[in-house]
Amino acid sequence: MYQCPNCSGNMKFYIPSQMLRCDYCATEMDPYAFRKEKDAEESAYFDVTIFTCPQCAGELLSTENEATAFCSFCGAANILTGRLSQEKRPVYILPFQKTKEDCKTAFSKMMKGAVYAPKELKDATHIDGFRGIYMPYWFYNIEQKGPANLKGTKTYRRGDYVITDHYNLSCDVDGEYQGIPYDGSSSFADNLSEAIAPFDLRKVKLFTPAFLSGFYADTADVEKELYRSDALDIATTKTYETLKKQPAFKGITLKEDSSNMGKAYAINSSCSSIESAMLPVWFLSYRKGDRVAYATVNGQTGKVAADLPVDPKKYLFGSLLTAIPIFVLLNLFFTVIPSVALIVSMVLAMFTLLLHKIELSQIVKRDTGEDDKGLMSKKKDFNSESSDKKKEKKSWKENKTTVIIVIFVCFRCRDFYQFRNSLRCISFRFCICTS
């Protein structure tokens, strides 16, 4: 909590002025000028309150001490428990540019076209549940420097012959890509983070905790190395597209390596560094039964992306309204014999089943997180830990059985020396007692 120097009121980050603003006396201060005692010290960590949901175990960071009444990730109406902690500072932060009202306006505009969405999603009270959260991102910096040796071909016709010339192309590449972003939270679905992209990263600032005042932040739980290859692929593809447009290579088709790593190696592409950052996202969760849907708004550009559920009653009613005029038109202007009607019905039924299968497949992937690289990496780590625990448990059971055998056999020993000698049966699984 940042106290106002004039009235000791709580100061929060005010989006329109991009300053810290007092709720009571309207005093404004630069986030970098306003520092707590600990903030003034050069440290790799900063003090926050971590709120944990008792239902889904999701965690939110905040510089405030006020308990939040619902979870942004699972939509559960629980009082989240808080604890003080120290978290590692990110390098950069992109402050919110869009206010909550801007966010609600953009979402309401999108919802006008969502005719089959449940009416609860269009309710003003529900829309007011948007929460500003700084989501963790990894920034990948890619360098491409040094000589590049490429192969190319040029094909042309001369008389009755098709001639292909092969070229060995050499050039010096001096390229740099700063801040290719990938979200670092397993709670933030990759498809949603990609849908609200891009952010204008030219406006990022060095991190200070004052920017978090009045907002929440998610924790980075995805390893920073996870998206290194993806960032390299993006930079490599972009460079190859640029090289193809060079006047010296005009008319020549570049022969690219079949593997992405081979293409990256050919132009000396490498990841020079990976930096942490926080980017602004307005976040809204909608819970219906066991399923949780999300709506997200880019806190800088106002771009909206949502996983909207469908109201079955609205869908059936809309289908009926569409079917009636089609049925009338077909009866008025077309005469269809039974055999043709049967064939058309079968084709339409097969087409509908195909669409149904595709839709179900996409829903399963989205709900299970199969297309979310960050979430799958966390599940893999969890399954690996569970497997190790099972192996330990199984190993303990085997040792326990062995010990029981030893105790039973050692009952036959006559003196302490022989009992001590018979302990060797723990490893060999037979008793060497001589009694």
VEXKE-469133 format. One record per residue: x, z, y of N, C-alpha, C in turn. Coordinates in steps of 0.2 Angstrom, whole numbers, padded with zeros to 4 digits, always signed. Atoms other than C-alpha are relative to their C-alpha. Example, Ala and Ser with C-alpha at 12.3 -4.5 7.8 and 13.67 -1.06 7.14 Angstrom:
// VEXKE-469133
+0004+0000-0006+0062+0039-0022+0004+0000+0006/-0004-0001-0006+0068+0036-0005-0004+0003+0005/
This chain:
// VEXKE-469133
+0004+0000-0006+0000+0000+0000+0004+0000+0006/-0004+0001-0006+0007-0005+0017-0004+0003+0006/+0003-0004-0005+0002+0007+0031+0001-0003+0007/-0001+0003-0007-0001+0000+0049+0004+0005+0004/-0004-0005-0004+0011+0008+0061-0003+0003+0006/+0004-0002-0006-0002+0010+0074-0006+0005-0002/+0006-0004+0002-0017+0018+0065+0001+0002-0008/-0001-0002+0007-0010+0021+0047-0005-0003-0005/+0004+0003+0004-0023+0009+0040+0003-0005-0005/-0003+0004+0005-0021-0002+0025+0001-0007+0003/-0001+0007-0003-0013-0019+0030+0000-0005-0006/+0000+0005+0005-0016-0034+0019+0002-0007+0003/-0002+0007-0002-0010-0052+0019-0007-0004+0003/+0006+0004-0003-0022-0062+0031+0002-0007+0000/-0001+0007+0001-0023-0080+0026+0000-0005+0006/+0000+0005-0006-0028-0089+0042+0007+0001+0005/-0006-0001-0005-0013-0081+0052+0007+0000-0004/-0006+0000+0004-0001-0080+0037+0004+0006+0002/-0003-0006-0002+0003-0062+0043-0003+0006-0004/+0003-0006+0002+0000-0044+0037-0005+0002+0006/+0005-0002-0005-0016-0038+0046-0003+0006-0002/+0003-0006+0001-0023-0021+0048-0008-0001+0000/+0007+0001+0001-0041-0019+0042-0004+0004+0006/+0003-0004-0005-0045-0007+0056+0001-0002+0007/-0001+0002-0007-0036-0011+0072+0003-0007+0001/-0001+0007+0000-0032-0029+0068+0007-0002+0002/-0007+0001-0001-0013-0027+0071+0003-0004-0005/-0003+0005+0005-0003-0041+0063+0008+0001+0001/-0007+0000+0001+0015-0041+0057+0003-0005-0005/-0003+0005+0004+0027-0053+0049+0001+0004-0007/-0002-0004+0007+0028-0049+0030+0007+0001-0001/-0007-0002+0001+0047-0050+0031+0002+0006+0004/-0001-0006-0005+0047-0038+0046-0002+0007-0003/+0003-0007+0002+0036-0025+0038+0003+0001-0007/-0003-0002+0006+0046-0017+0024-0001+0008-0001/+0000-0007+0002+0044-0001+0014+0008+0002+0000/-0007-0003+0001+0060+0010+0012+0003-0004-0006/-0003+0003+0006+0063+0003-0005+0001-0007+0000/+0000+0008-0001+0059-0015+0000+0007-0002+0004/-0006+0002-0004+0074-0014+0012+0006+0000-0004/-0006+0000+0004+0086-0011-0002+0000-0006-0004/-0001+0006+0004+0093-0026-0011-0001+0002-0007/+0001-0002+0007+0085-0024-0028-0003-0006-0004/+0003+0005+0005+0080-0035-0043-0007+0001-0002/+0007-0003+0002+0064-0025-0045-0004+0002+0006/+0004-0003-0005+0049-0020-0035-0005+0004-0003/+0005-0005+0003+0036-0006-0037-0007-0003+0001/+0006+0002+0000+0019-0011-0042-0005+0004-0004/+0005-0003+0004+0003-0004-0050-0002-0005-0005/+0002+0005+0005-0001-0013-0067-0006+0003-0003/+0006-0001+0002-0019-0013-0071-0001-0003-0007/+0001+0002+0007-0023-0015-0090-0007+0000-0002/+0007+0000+0003-0039-0021-0098+0000+0003-0006/+0000-0003+0006-0044-0010-0112-0003-0004-0006/+0003+0004+0005-0053-0024-0121+0004-0006-0002/-0005+0006+0002-0041-0039-0120+0007+0001+0001/-0007-0002-0001-0025-0030-0115+0003-0004+0005/-0003+0004-0006-0023-0042-0100+0002+0005+0005/-0003-0004-0005-0012-0036-0086+0000-0003+0007/-0001+0003-0007-0013-0038-0067+0004+0005+0004/-0005-0004-0004+0000-0032-0055-0003+0000+0007/+0003-0001-0006-0005-0025-0038+0004+0005+0004/-0003-0004-0004+0003-0017-0023-0005+0006+0002/+0005-0005-0001-0013-0007-0021-0001+0005-0005/+0002-0006+0005-0019+0009-0030-0007+0000-0002/+0007+0000+0001-0037+0005-0030-0002-0003-0007/+0001+0002+0007-0044+0003-0048-0005-0006+0001/+0004+0006+0000-0052-0014-0051-0006+0001-0006/+0006-0002+0004-0070-0014-0059-0001-0006-0006/+0001+0005+0005-0068-0030-0070+0006-0004-0002/-0005+0003+0003-0056-0040-0080+0000-0008+0002/+0001+0007-0002-0052-0058-0073+0001-0004-0006/-0002+0004+0006-0046-0064-0090-0006+0000-0005/+0005+0001+0005-0060-0059-0102-0007+0001+0003/+0007-0001-0004-0074-0055-0089-0003+0006-0002/+0003-0006+0002-0077-0038-0096-0001+0005+0006/+0001-0005-0006-0085-0025-0084+0003+0007-0002/-0003-0007+0001-0072-0011-0087+0004+0002+0006/-0004-0003-0005-0063+0000-0076+0007+0000-0003/-0007+0002+0003-0045-0006-0079+0005+0007+0002/-0005-0005-0001-0032+0008-0081+0006-0002+0003/-0006+0002-0004-0017+0008-0069+0006+0005-0002/-0007-0004+0000+0001+0014-0070+0005-0003+0004/-0005+0002-0004+0015+0013-0059+0006-0003-0004/-0006+0003+0003+0030+0002-0064+0004-0004+0004/-0004+0005-0004+0044-0009-0058+0001-0006-0004/+0000+0006+0003+0043-0027-0061+0006-0004+0003/-0005+0004-0003+0057-0040-0059-0003-0005+0006/+0002+0004-0005+0056-0049-0043+0001-0008-0001/-0001+0007+0000+0053-0068-0043+0004-0002+0006/-0005+0003-0006+0064-0079-0032-0005-0002+0006/+0004+0003-0005+0050-0088-0023-0007+0002-0001/+0007-0001+0000+0032-0086-0018-0003-0005+0005/+0004+0004-0004+0019-0098-0011-0006+0003+0002/+0006-0004-0002+0007-0089+0000-0007-0004+0000/+0007+0003+0000-0012-0092-0001-0001-0004+0007/+0002+0004-0006-0018-0106+0011-0007+0000+0001/+0007+0001+0000-0036-0107+0006-0003+0007+0000/+0003-0006+0000-0047-0092+0010-0005+0000-0006/+0005-0001+0005-0060-0085-0002-0006-0004+0002/+0006+0004-0002-0074-0094+0008+0001-0007-0001/-0002+0007+0002-0064-0110+0006-0001-0002-0007/+0000+0000+0007-0063-0107-0012-0008-0001-0003/+0007+0000+0002-0082-0103-0014-0003-0007+0002/+0003+0006-0002-0087-0119-0004+0002-0006-0005/-0002+0005+0005-0076-0130-0015-0003+0000-0007/+0003-0001+0007-0083-0123-0031-0007-0002+0000/+0007+0001-0001-0101-0124-0025-0001-0008+0001/+0001+0007-0001-0098-0142-0020+0001-0004-0007/-0001+0003+0007-0092-0146-0038-0006+0002-0004/+0005-0002+0004-0106-0136-0046-0007-0005+0002/+0006+0004-0002-0119-0148-0037+0000-0006-0005/+0000+0005+0005-0114-0161-0050+0000+0002-0007/+0000-0002+0007-0114-0150-0065-0008+0002-0001/+0008-0001+0001-0133-0152-0069-0001+0004-0006/+0001-0004+0006-0131-0144-0086+0003+0007-0001/-0003-0006+0000-0122-0129-0081-0005+0006+0001/+0004-0005+0000-0130-0112-0083-0001+0002+0008/+0002-0002-0007-0139-0106-0067+0004+0006+0003/-0004-0006-0002-0129-0090-0067+0007-0002+0004/-0007+0002-0003-0113-0100-0062-0001-0003+0007/+0001+0002-0007-0122-0106-0046-0003+0005+0004/+0003-0006-0004-0128-0089-0041+0005+0002+0005/-0005-0002-0005-0120-0083-0025+0004+0006-0001/-0003-0006+0002-0117-0066-0032+0006-0001-0005/-0005+0001+0005-0107-0073-0047+0006-0004+0004/-0006+0004-0003-0097-0085-0036+0004+0005+0005/-0004-0005-0004-0092-0070-0025+0005+0003-0004/-0005-0003+0004-0082-0064-0040+0007-0003-0001/-0006+0003+0000-0068-0076-0037+0006+0005+0003/-0006-0005-0002-0051-0066-0036+0006-0004+0001/-0006+0003-0002-0035-0071-0028+0006+0003-0005/-0005-0002+0004-0021-0070-0041+0006-0005+0001/-0006+0003+0000-0003-0075-0040+0002-0001-0007/-0002+0002+0007+0001-0084-0056+0008-0001-0001/-0007+0001+0001+0019-0084-0063+0002-0007-0002/-0002+0006+0002+0028-0100-0064+0007+0000-0001/-0007+0001+0000+0045-0106-0069+0002-0007+0003/-0002+0006-0004+0054-0119-0058+0006-0002-0004/-0006+0003+0003+0066-0130-0067+0003-0005+0004/-0004+0004-0005+0080-0138-0057+0004-0005-0005/-0003+0006+0004+0086-0155-0065+0005-0003+0004/-0006+0004-0003+0103-0163-0061+0001-0006-0004/-0002+0006+0003+0108-0181-0065+0006-0003+0004/-0006+0002-0004+0126-0184-0059+0005-0003-0005/-0005+0003+0004+0139-0196-0066-0001-0007-0002/+0001+0007+0003+0141-0213-0074-0005-0001-0005/+0005+0001+0005+0127-0220-0084+0001-0007-0003/-0001+0006+0003+0129-0233-0097-0006-0002-0004/+0007+0003+0003+0113-0243-0102+0001-0006-0003/+0001+0007+0003+0108-0258-0112-0006-0003+0002/+0006+0004-0003+0096-0271-0106+0000-0007-0003/+0001+0007+0002+0089-0288-0111-0003-0004+0005/+0004+0004-0004+0083-0303-0102-0002-0006-0004/+0002+0005+0004+0073-0316-0111-0003-0006+0004/+0003+0006-0004+0069-0334-0105+0000-0006-0005/+0001+0006+0004+0064-0351-0112+0004-0006+0003/-0004+0006-0002+0076-0366-0111-0002-0006-0006/+0002+0006+0005+0068-0382-0119-0004+0003-0006/+0004-0003+0005+0062-0377-0136+0003+0006-0003/-0003-0006+0002+0072-0362-0137-0002+0006+0004/+0001-0006-0004+0069-0344-0132+0006+0004-0001/-0007-0003+0000+0085-0336-0127+0000+0007+0003/+0000-0007-0003+0088-0317-0125+0008+0002+0001/-0007-0003-0002+0104-0311-0116+0000+0007+0000/-0001-0007+0000+0110-0294-0119+0005+0002+0005/-0004-0002-0006+0118-0284-0105+0002+0008-0002/-0003-0007-0001+0129-0268-0104+0000+0002+0007/+0001-0002-0007+0124-0260-0088+0003+0007+0002/-0003-0006-0002+0134-0247-0079-0001+0001+0007/+0001-0002-0006+0130-0237-0064+0001+0007+0001/+0000-0008-0002+0132-0220-0055-0006+0003+0002/+0006-0003-0002+0118-0209-0055+0001+0007+0004/-0001-0006-0004+0116-0195-0042-0007+0002+0002/+0007-0002-0001+0099-0188-0044-0001+0008-0001/+0002-0008+0001+0091-0170-0042-0007+0001+0001/+0007-0002+0000+0074-0163-0045+0000+0007+0001/+0001-0007-0001+0070-0146-0038-0007+0002-0001/+0006-0004+0001+0057-0135-0044-0006-0004-0004/+0006+0003+0004+0047-0144-0058-0003+0006-0003/+0003-0006+0002+0034-0131-0061-0004+0000-0007/+0005-0001+0006+0026-0124-0077-0002+0007+0000/+0003-0007-0001+0015-0109-0078+0004+0005-0005/-0004-0004+0004+0024-0094-0086-0005+0006-0003/+0005-0005+0003+0008-0084-0092-0004-0003-0005/+0004+0002+0006+0000-0086-0109-0007+0001+0001/+0008-0001-0002-0017-0080-0101-0002-0006+0004/+0002+0006-0004-0017-0096-0090+0001-0006-0004/+0000+0006+0004-0022-0111-0100+0004-0006+0003/-0004+0006-0003-0010-0126-0098-0004-0005+0003/+0005+0005-0002-0025-0138-0096-0002+0002+0007/+0002-0002-0007-0031-0128-0081+0005+0000+0005/-0006+0000-0005-0014-0126-0073+0002-0007+0002/-0002+0007-0001-0011-0145-0075-0006-0003+0004/+0006+0003-0004-0029-0149-0068+0000+0002+0007/+0000-0001-0007-0026-0140-0052+0006-0002+0004/-0006+0003-0003-0009-0147-0049-0001-0006+0004/-0007-0003-0001+0001-0152-0039-0001+0005+0006/-0002-0005-0005+0007-0138-0027+0005-0004+0005/-0006+0002-0005+0017-0143-0011+0005+0005+0000/-0005-0005+0001+0032-0134-0016+0005+0000+0006/-0005+0000-0006+0041-0138+0001-0002+0006+0004/+0002-0006-0004+0031-0123+0008+0001+0007-0003/-0002-0006+0003+0038-0110-0004+0004+0004+0004/-0004-0005-0003+0046-0094+0003+0003+0004-0004/-0004-0005+0004+0058-0081-0003-0005+0006-0001/+0005-0006+0001+0048-0067-0011+0001+0006+0003/+0000-0007-0002+0044-0051-0003-0007+0003-0002/+0007-0003+0002+0030-0039-0010-0005+0000+0005/+0005+0000-0005+0021-0039+0006-0005-0006-0001/+0005+0006+0001+0013-0056+0002-0005+0002-0005/+0005-0002+0005+0004-0047-0013-0005+0004+0002/+0005-0005-0003-0005-0035-0002-0007-0003+0001/+0007+0002-0001-0024-0038-0004-0001-0005-0006/+0001+0004+0006-0021-0049-0020+0003+0003-0006/-0003-0002+0006-0016-0048-0038+0005-0005-0002/-0005+0004+0003-0003-0055-0049+0000+0001-0007/-0001+0000+0007-0001-0060-0067+0007+0001-0002/-0007-0001+0002+0014-0055-0077+0003-0006-0004/-0003+0005+0004+0026-0068-0084+0002+0002-0007/-0002-0002+0007+0026-0067-0103+0002-0006-0004/-0002+0005+0004+0031-0084-0108+0008-0001+0002/-0007+0001-0001+0050-0087-0111+0002-0006+0005/-0002+0006-0005+0058-0098-0097+0003-0006-0003/-0002+0006+0004+0066-0109-0110-0005-0005-0003/+0005+0004+0004+0050-0115-0117-0001-0007+0002/+0001+0006-0003+0047-0129-0105+0006-0004+0002/-0006+0004-0003+0065-0135-0102+0000-0007-0002/+0000+0007+0002+0063-0150-0113-0005-0004+0003/+0005+0004-0003+0047-0155-0105+0002-0002+0007/-0003+0002-0007+0055-0154-0087+0005-0005-0001/-0005+0005+0000+0069-0164-0093-0003-0007-0002/+0004+0006+0001+0057-0177-0100-0003-0003+0006/+0003+0002-0007+0048-0178-0083+0005-0003+0004/-0005+0002-0005+0064-0180-0073+0003-0007-0003/-0004+0006+0003+0072-0193-0086-0005-0006+0001/+0005+0006+0000+0056-0204-0086-0001-0002+0007/+0000+0002-0007+0055-0204-0067+0006-0004+0002/-0006+0004-0002+0073-0209-0065+0001-0007-0003/+0000+0006+0003+0071-0223-0078-0005-0005+0004/+0005+0004-0004+0056-0229-0068+0003-0003+0007/-0004+0002-0006+0067-0229-0052+0005-0005-0001/-0005+0005+0001+0081-0238-0060-0003-0007-0002/+0003+0006+0001+0070-0252-0066-0002-0004+0006/+0002+0003-0006+0065-0255-0048+0006-0002+0004/-0006+0001-0004+0083-0257-0042+0001-0008+0000/-0001+0007+0000+0087-0275-0036+0005-0003-0005/-0006+0002+0005+0103-0276-0047-0003-0001-0007/+0003+0001+0007+0092-0274-0063-0006-0004+0000/+0006+0004-0001+0078-0286-0057+0000-0005-0006/+0001+0005+0005+0072-0296-0072+0003+0002-0007/-0003-0003+0006+0081-0285-0085-0004+0005-0002/+0004-0005+0003+0072-0275-0097+0005+0005-0003/-0005-0006+0002+0081-0258-0100-0002+0002-0007/+0001-0002+0007+0083-0254-0118+0001+0008-0001/+0000-0008+0000+0078-0235-0119+0001+0002-0007/+0000-0004+0006+0083-0223-0133-0006+0002-0002/+0007-0002+0003+0069-0219-0145-0001+0007+0001/+0001-0008-0001+0072-0200-0142+0001+0001+0007/+0000-0003-0007+0069-0191-0126+0007+0003+0002/-0007-0003-0001+0086-0182-0128+0005-0005+0001/-0005+0005-0001+0095-0198-0130-0001-0004+0007/+0000+0003-0007+0088-0205-0114+0002+0004+0005/-0003-0005-0005+0092-0189-0105+0008+0000+0000/-0007+0000+0001+0110-0190-0112+0003-0006+0004/-0003+0006-0003+0112-0208-0106+0001+0000+0007/+0000+0000-0007+0109-0204-0088+0003+0007+0002/-0003-0007-0001+0118-0186-0089-0005+0004+0003/+0005-0004-0003+0102-0177-0086+0000+0007-0003/-0001-0007+0003+0103-0158-0088-0004+0005+0005/+0003-0006-0004+0094-0142-0082+0005+0004+0003/-0005-0004-0003+0105-0134-0070-0002+0008+0001/+0002-0007-0001+0095-0118-0067-0008+0000-0001/+0008-0002+0001+0077-0110-0070-0001+0006+0004/+0001-0006-0005+0070-0099-0056-0008+0002-0001/+0007-0003+0001+0054-0088-0056-0003-0001+0007/+0004+0000-0006+0040-0090-0043-0007+0002-0002/+0007-0002+0001+0022-0085-0040-0004-0005+0005/+0004+0005-0003+0009-0098-0035-0007+0002+0001/+0006-0003-0001-0008-0094-0028-0006-0004-0004/+0006+0003+0003-0024-0097-0038-0006+0005+0000/+0006-0003+0000-0042-0092-0036-0003+0000-0007/+0001+0000+0008-0048-0086-0053-0007+0003-0001/+0007-0003+0001-0066-0083-0059-0001-0001-0008/+0002+0000+0007-0071-0079-0077-0008+0000-0001/+0007+0000+0002-0088-0082-0085-0001+0002-0007/+0000-0002+0007-0092-0073-0101-0007-0001-0002/+0007+0001+0003-0107-0078-0112+0001+0001-0008/-0001-0001+0007-0107-0070-0130+0007+0002-0001/-0007-0001+0001-0090-0071-0137+0005-0005+0003/-0004+0005-0003-0084-0085-0127+0001+0001+0008/-0002-0001-0007-0075-0084-0110+0002-0007+0003/-0002+0006-0003-0075-0099-0098+0003+0002+0007/-0004-0002-0006-0064-0100-0083-0001-0006+0006/+0000+0004-0006-0065-0108-0065+0006+0002+0004/-0006-0001-0004-0049-0110-0055+0000-0005+0006/+0000+0004-0006-0046-0116-0038+0008+0001+0003/-0007+0000-0003-0028-0121-0031-0001+0004+0007/+0000-0004-0007-0025-0107-0017+0003-0004+0005/-0003+0004-0006-0015-0120-0007-0004-0006+0002/+0004+0007-0002-0025-0137-0008-0007+0001-0001/+0007+0000+0001-0042-0131-0014-0003-0004-0005/+0002+0004+0006-0042-0142-0029-0003+0004-0006/+0004-0004+0005-0055-0136-0042+0001-0002-0007/+0000+0002+0007-0054-0136-0061-0004+0006-0004/+0004-0005+0003-0066-0127-0072-0002-0002-0008/+0002+0001+0007-0071-0125-0091-0007+0002+0000/+0007-0002-0001-0090-0125-0088-0004-0001-0007/+0005+0001+0006-0102-0121-0102-0006-0004+0001/+0006+0004-0001-0118-0130-0105-0006+0004-0002/+0006-0003+0002-0135-0123-0105-0004-0004-0005/+0004+0004+0005-0144-0129-0121-0007-0002+0003/+0006+0002-0002-0161-0128-0113+0000-0006+0005/+0000+0006-0005-0156-0139-0098+0002-0006-0003/-0002+0006+0003-0147-0151-0109-0006-0003-0004/+0005+0003+0004-0162-0153-0121-0005-0003+0005/+0005+0002-0005-0174-0155-0106+0003-0007+0003/-0003+0006-0003-0162-0168-0098+0000-0006-0005/+0000+0006+0005-0161-0178-0114-0007-0002-0001/+0007+0002+0000-0180-0178-0115-0002-0005+0005/+0002+0004-0006-0182-0184-0098+0004-0007+0000/-0003+0006+0000-0169-0198-0101-0003-0004-0006/+0003+0004+0006-0177-0203-0118-0006-0003+0002/+0006+0003-0002-0194-0206-0111+0000-0006+0003/+0000+0007-0003-0191-0220-0099+0003-0005-0004/-0003+0005+0004-0179-0228-0111-0005-0003-0005/+0005+0002+0005-0193-0228-0124-0005-0004+0003/+0005+0004-0003-0206-0235-0112+0003-0007+0002/-0003+0007-0002-0194-0249-0106+0001-0004-0006/-0001+0004+0006-0190-0254-0124-0007-0003-0003/+0006+0002+0003-0208-0255-0129-0004-0005+0005/+0003+0005-0005-0213-0265-0113+0003-0007-0001/-0003+0006-0001-0200-0278-0113+0004-0003-0007/-0003+0002+0006-0193-0279-0131-0004+0001-0006/+0003-0001+0006-0200-0282-0148+0005+0000-0006/-0005-0001+0005-0190-0275-0162-0003+0000-0007/+0003-0001+0007-0193-0278-0180+0003+0006-0004/-0002-0006+0003-0191-0264-0192+0007+0000-0003/-0006+0000+0002-0175-0270-0200+0006+0001+0005/-0005-0001-0006-0166-0272-0183+0000+0007+0003/+0000-0007-0002-0172-0255-0178+0004+0005-0004/-0004-0005+0004-0165-0247-0193+0008-0001+0001/-0007+0001-0001-0148-0255-0190+0002+0003+0006/-0001-0002-0007-0148-0251-0172+0001+0008+0000/+0000-0007+0001-0152-0233-0177+0006+0003-0003/-0005-0002+0003-0139-0232-0189+0007+0000+0004/-0006+0001-0004-0126-0238-0177+0001+0005+0005/+0000-0005-0005-0131-0226-0164+0001+0007-0003/-0001-0006+0003-0131-0212-0176+0007+0001-0002/-0008+0000+0002-0113-0216-0182+0004+0001+0007/-0003-0001-0006-0108-0217-0164-0001+0007+0003/+0001-0007-0002-0116-0200-0160+0004+0005-0004/-0004-0004+0005-0108-0192-0175+0008+0000+0002/-0007+0001-0002-0091-0199-0169+0002+0004+0006/-0001-0004-0006-0093-0192-0152+0000+0007-0001/+0001-0008+0002-0099-0175-0159+0006+0002-0003/-0007-0002+0004-0083-0174-0170+0005+0001+0005/-0005+0000-0005-0072-0178-0155-0001+0006+0005/+0001-0005-0004-0080-0166-0144+0001+0007-0003/-0001-0006+0004-0080-0152-0157+0008+0001-0001/-0008+0000+0001-0061-0156-0160+0003+0003+0006/-0002-0002-0007-0058-0154-0141-0001+0007+0001/+0003-0007-0002-0068-0138-0140+0004+0005-0004/-0003-0005+0004-0059-0130-0155+0008+0001+0002/-0006+0000-0002-0042-0135-0148+0001+0005+0006/+0000-0004-0006-0046-0127-0131-0001+0007-0001/+0002-0007+0001-0054-0111-0138+0006+0003-0004/-0005-0003+0004-0040-0108-0151+0007-0001+0004/-0006+0000-0004-0026-0113-0138+0005-0005-0004/-0004+0005+0004-0019-0127-0150+0004-0005+0005/-0003+0005-0005-0015-0138-0134+0003+0004+0005/-0003-0004-0005-0008-0123-0124+0007+0003-0003/-0007-0001+0002+0011-0122-0127+0002+0007+0001/-0002-0007-0001+0013-0105-0119-0004+0005-0004/+0004-0004+0005-0001-0097-0129+0002+0000-0007/-0002+0001+0007+0005-0104-0145+0007+0004-0001/-0006-0004+0001+0022-0097-0142+0000+0007-0001/+0002-0007+0001+0015-0080-0140-0003+0002-0007/+0003-0001+0007+0005-0081-0156+0005-0001-0005/-0005+0001+0005+0020-0087-0165+0005+0006+0000/-0004-0006+0000+0030-0072-0159-0004+0006-0003/+0004-0005+0003+0016-0061-0164-0001+0000-0008/+0000+0001+0007+0014-0068-0181+0007+0001-0004/-0007-0001+0003+0033-0067-0184+0001+0008+0000/+0000-0008+0000+0032-0048-0179-0004+0003-0006/+0005-0002+0005+0017-0046-0191+0003-0001-0007/-0003+0002+0006+0027-0055-0205+0006+0005-0002/-0005-0004+0001+0042-0044-0202-0002+0007-0003/+0003-0007+0001+0031-0028-0203-0002+0000-0008/+0003+0000+0007+0023-0034-0220+0006+0000-0004/-0006+0000+0004+0041-0038-0227+0002+0007-0001/-0002-0007+0000+0046-0020-0222-0004+0004-0004/+0004-0004+0004+0031-0013-0230+0000-0001-0007/-0001+0002+0007+0033-0023-0246+0006+0003-0002/-0006-0002+0003+0051-0018-0247+0000+0008-0001/+0000-0008+0000+0047+0001-0244-0004+0001-0007/+0004-0001+0006+0034-0001-0258+0004+0000-0007/-0004+0001+0006+0047-0008-0270+0005+0006-0001/-0005-0006+0001+0060+0006-0266-0004+0006-0002/+0004-0006+0002+0046+0019-0268-0001+0000-0008/+0001+0001+0008+0043+0012-0286+0006+0002-0003/-0006-0001+0003+0061+0012-0290+0002+0008+0000/-0001-0007+0000+0063+0030-0284-0004+0004-0005/+0004-0004+0005+0049+0036-0295+0003-0001-0007/-0003+0001+0007+0057+0028-0310+0006+0004-0001/-0006-0004+0001+0073+0037-0306-0002+0007-0001/+0002-0007+0000+0064+0054-0304-0002+0001-0008/+0002-0001+0007+0056+0051-0321+0005+0000-0005/-0006+0001+0005+0072+0046-0330+0004+0006+0001/-0005-0006-0001+0082+0060-0322-0003+0007-0002/+0003-0006+0003+0070+0073-0329+0004+0002-0006/-0003-0001+0006+0080+0071-0345+0007+0003+0001/-0007-0002-0001+0097+0076-0337+0001+0007-0001/-0001-0007+0002+0105+0093-0343+0003+0004+0006/-0003-0004-0005+0115+0097-0328+0000-0004+0007/+0000+0003-0007+0118+0093-0309+0004-0006+0000/-0005+0005+0000+0133+0082-0313-0004-0006-0002/+0003+0005+0003+0123+0071-0324-0006-0003+0005/+0005+0002-0005+0108+0071-0311+0003-0005+0006/-0003+0004-0006+0120+0065-0297+0002-0006-0003/-0002+0006+0002+0127+0052-0308-0005-0005-0002/+0006+0004+0002+0110+0045-0313-0003-0003+0006/+0003+0003-0006+0106+0041-0295+0002-0007+0001/-0002+0007-0001+0115+0025-0297-0005-0005-0003/+0006+0004+0003+0099+0019-0306-0004-0003+0006/+0004+0003-0006+0092+0016-0288+0001-0007+0001/-0001+0007-0002+0101+0000-0286+0000-0004-0007/+0000+0004+0007+0103-0005-0305-0007+0000-0003/+0007+0000+0003+0085+0000-0310+0001+0002-0007/+0000-0002+0007+0091+0008-0326+0004+0007+0000/-0003-0007+0000+0096+0026-0330+0007+0000-0004/-0006-0001+0004+0114+0030-0336+0001+0007-0003/+0000-0007+0002+0110+0048-0341+0003-0001-0007/-0002+0000+0007+0119+0052-0357-0003+0005-0005/+0004-0005+0004+0107+0066-0363-0004-0003-0005/
